[in-house]
């Protein structure tokens, strides 16, 4: 992700990871945009297949899902805690 963002013209080490190159300039993906996309995906697939309703998903779903995928990939828990900025009391 960082390499991709750094490839955009005008980025620096302080450019946020929400940066995307759209329409010839740097734009930023907001949490609202992500939530809307997640809800649209859930609505398109449907409750019957997923077992969740669109109002039951949000950006935390991405964060917790990424943490689980990393754990299942046998990454040490302390690394997941550090990267996810969790306190460690929930593992």
Backbone bond lengths (Angstrom), bond angles and torsions (degrees), N, CA, C in turn:
res aa  C-N    CA-C-N  psi(-1)  N-CA   C-N-CA  omega(-1)  CA-C   N-CA-C  phi
1 X - - - 1.448 - - 1.530 110.05 -
2 X 1.326 114.82 -46.32 1.474 118.34 -178.11 1.524 111.18 -63.06
3 X 1.326 117.19 -43.20 1.468 120.33 178.90 1.523 110.76 -59.89
4 X 1.319 116.63 -40.95 1.465 120.12 179.15 1.525 110.69 -63.84
5 X 1.311 116.93 -47.27 1.468 120.52 -179.67 1.521 110.67 -62.55
6 X 1.331 116.50 -42.54 1.472 119.99 -179.09 1.526 112.05 -66.77
7 X 1.337 117.53 -17.53 1.469 119.98 178.18 1.529 111.58 -77.28
8 X 1.339 117.87 -14.34 1.455 121.49 178.98 1.526 109.73 -74.67
9 X 1.300 115.63 138.01 1.461 120.95 178.09 1.525 110.57 -61.80
10 X 1.328 116.31 132.24 1.460 121.27 175.92 1.515 115.24 90.37
11 X 1.327 118.49 2.87 1.459 119.36 179.20 1.527 110.98 -85.30
12 X 1.331 114.71 157.76 1.458 121.94 177.19 1.529 108.07 -134.11
13 X 1.321 116.11 -178.07 1.462 120.16 175.87 1.528 111.89 -65.99
14 X 1.311 117.59 -13.07 1.463 121.22 -179.82 1.533 112.78 -98.16
15 X 1.332 117.48 0.83 1.463 120.64 178.53 1.525 108.84 -67.46
16 X 1.313 116.38 131.84 1.463 121.44 -177.22 1.525 111.58 -70.07
17 X 1.335 116.26 151.54 1.466 120.85 -179.31 1.523 112.53 -70.81
18 X 1.300 118.35 -5.89 1.462 121.70 175.66 1.528 112.00 -81.95
19 X 1.335 116.88 0.92 1.459 121.02 -176.13 1.523 111.90 -73.15
20 X 1.328 115.18 136.44 1.459 122.91 172.86 1.526 108.10 -136.45
21 X 1.318 115.49 152.44 1.462 119.91 178.30 1.524 107.87 -95.45
22 X 1.342 116.46 111.90 1.460 121.37 -179.56 1.517 110.30 -136.88
23 X 1.299 115.04 135.21 1.470 121.22 174.79 1.529 112.64 57.20
24 X 1.338 116.35 31.80 1.460 120.02 175.84 1.520 115.75 85.79
25 X 1.323 118.48 7.94 1.464 120.75 176.79 1.524 110.75 -149.90
26 X 1.325 115.59 171.56 1.459 121.29 179.45 1.524 108.93 -81.68
27 X 1.303 114.80 128.43 1.459 122.38 175.60 1.523 106.48 -123.04
28 X 1.306 118.29 171.02 1.458 121.15 -179.57 1.524 110.17 -127.99
29 X 1.337 114.80 135.72 1.448 121.92 175.30 1.528 107.32 -80.93
30 X 1.312 116.91 127.51 1.466 120.82 179.79 1.533 110.26 -97.13
31 X 1.310 116.13 163.92 1.463 119.55 177.37 1.527 110.40 -63.72
32 X 1.313 117.87 -33.40 1.468 121.16 177.58 1.529 110.54 -64.51
33 X 1.326 117.32 -40.88 1.460 121.19 177.64 1.529 110.33 -62.66
34 X 1.326 116.42 -42.17 1.463 120.98 179.04 1.527 110.83 -65.67
35 X 1.322 116.58 -43.92 1.460 120.34 178.71 1.519 111.01 -61.32
36 X 1.328 116.83 -43.69 1.468 120.41 178.07 1.526 111.14 -60.43
37 X 1.326 117.43 -42.39 1.467 121.34 -179.79 1.531 110.91 -66.12
38 X 1.332 116.41 -42.79 1.467 120.12 178.29 1.525 111.03 -62.72
39 X 1.328 116.40 -45.94 1.467 120.51 179.84 1.527 111.25 -63.01
40 X 1.320 116.85 -39.00 1.470 120.25 178.34 1.528 110.58 -65.19
41 X 1.330 116.14 -39.93 1.465 119.89 177.56 1.515 112.28 -63.99
42 X 1.323 116.76 -43.39 1.461 121.31 178.46 1.526 109.86 -63.90
43 X 1.318 117.48 -42.97 1.468 120.94 179.52 1.525 110.52 -64.37
44 X 1.338 117.51 -38.00 1.469 120.85 -178.53 1.527 111.51 -69.18
45 X 1.318 117.62 -40.20 1.465 121.09 -179.08 1.520 110.32 -77.69
46 X 1.316 116.01 -41.32 1.455 120.80 174.79 1.521 115.19 101.11
47 X 1.314 113.54 151.43 1.468 122.10 179.75 1.521 111.62 -60.83
48 X 1.313 116.07 -38.03 1.467 120.28 -176.51 1.526 111.98 -58.72
49 X 1.319 117.73 -38.46 1.468 121.33 -178.88 1.522 112.75 -85.38
50 X 1.321 117.08 -37.26 1.468 120.75 -173.52 1.521 113.87 -95.41
51 X 1.314 116.79 -28.62 1.461 119.85 -177.54 1.519 113.89 77.59
52 X 1.331 117.02 12.55 1.469 121.62 175.96 1.518 108.97 -133.78
53 X 1.323 114.86 155.03 1.459 121.69 176.79 1.518 108.23 -99.92
54 X 1.323 116.05 159.12 1.464 119.15 -175.68 1.523 113.23 -60.39
55 X 1.315 118.86 -28.92 1.458 121.20 178.76 1.524 113.72 -76.62
56 X 1.335 116.57 -4.79 1.458 121.20 -178.12 1.524 113.17 -100.03
57 X 1.315 116.66 8.54 1.467 119.97 -178.64 1.526 108.93 -125.29
58 X 1.318 115.99 149.04 1.458 120.73 178.76 1.515 110.09 -161.25
59 X 1.302 115.82 -169.31 1.466 119.66 -176.21 1.528 112.01 -67.18
60 X 1.320 118.14 -25.02 1.469 119.11 176.66 1.530 110.16 -65.68
61 X 1.325 116.51 -27.17 1.462 120.55 177.54 1.530 110.85 -61.24
62 X 1.318 117.32 -37.38 1.458 121.40 177.84 1.530 109.48 -66.27
63 X 1.310 115.69 -46.17 1.468 120.76 -177.75 1.524 111.59 -62.78
64 X 1.317 117.11 -47.38 1.464 119.62 -179.16 1.522 111.04 -70.76
65 X 1.320 117.80 -35.30 1.460 121.28 176.80 1.519 111.60 -65.32
66 X 1.321 116.61 -40.34 1.470 120.30 177.32 1.521 110.78 -65.34
67 X 1.321 116.44 -39.19 1.465 119.85 178.02 1.526 110.80 -63.47
68 X 1.322 117.43 -42.03 1.463 120.76 178.98 1.525 111.17 -66.08
69 X 1.322 117.33 -42.51 1.465 120.44 178.64 1.529 110.75 -62.60
70 X 1.316 116.23 -39.28 1.461 120.75 178.02 1.519 110.45 -65.81
71 X 1.324 117.02 -42.04 1.467 121.64 177.62 1.527 110.96 -62.56
72 X 1.332 116.53 -44.87 1.462 120.64 179.48 1.527 111.62 -65.97
73 X 1.337 115.95 -22.77 1.457 121.69 174.26 1.518 112.46 -82.03
74 X 1.328 116.08 8.59 1.463 124.65 175.84 1.527 114.23 68.02
75 X 1.311 115.72 30.17 1.462 120.42 172.48 1.521 107.78 -76.55
76 X 1.328 118.51 139.91 1.466 119.90 179.42 1.535 111.98 -59.18
77 X 1.315 115.82 140.13 1.458 121.57 -177.32 1.528 111.25 -58.34
78 X 1.334 117.85 -39.41 1.471 119.28 -179.15 1.531 111.22 -61.95
79 X 1.332 117.59 -31.23 1.464 121.02 177.66 1.522 110.19 -70.17
80 X 1.326 116.82 -42.05 1.467 121.22 178.09 1.523 109.92 -62.19
81 X 1.318 116.69 -42.28 1.469 121.66 178.58 1.523 110.32 -61.06
82 X 1.327 116.53 -44.15 1.465 120.97 -178.18 1.531 110.67 -67.19
83 X 1.330 117.07 -48.59 1.462 120.49 -178.12 1.528 110.94 -65.13
84 X 1.333 116.24 -40.22 1.460 120.69 -178.52 1.510 114.47 -81.03
85 X 1.340 115.96 -5.40 1.468 122.48 -179.25 1.530 111.13 58.72
86 X 1.361 115.73 35.85 1.447 120.66 174.58 1.525 109.06 -88.47
87 X 1.316 116.69 155.55 1.462 121.00 -177.95 1.514 111.93 -76.37
88 X 1.315 118.12 -21.88 1.450 120.87 178.02 1.512 113.80 100.31
89 X 1.298 119.06 -4.31 1.454 121.06 -178.91 1.519 113.91 -83.88
90 X 1.338 117.55 1.49 1.456 120.10 -175.05 1.515 113.91 -113.35
91 X 1.314 118.85 3.00 1.472 118.99 -175.30 1.493 113.35 -78.68
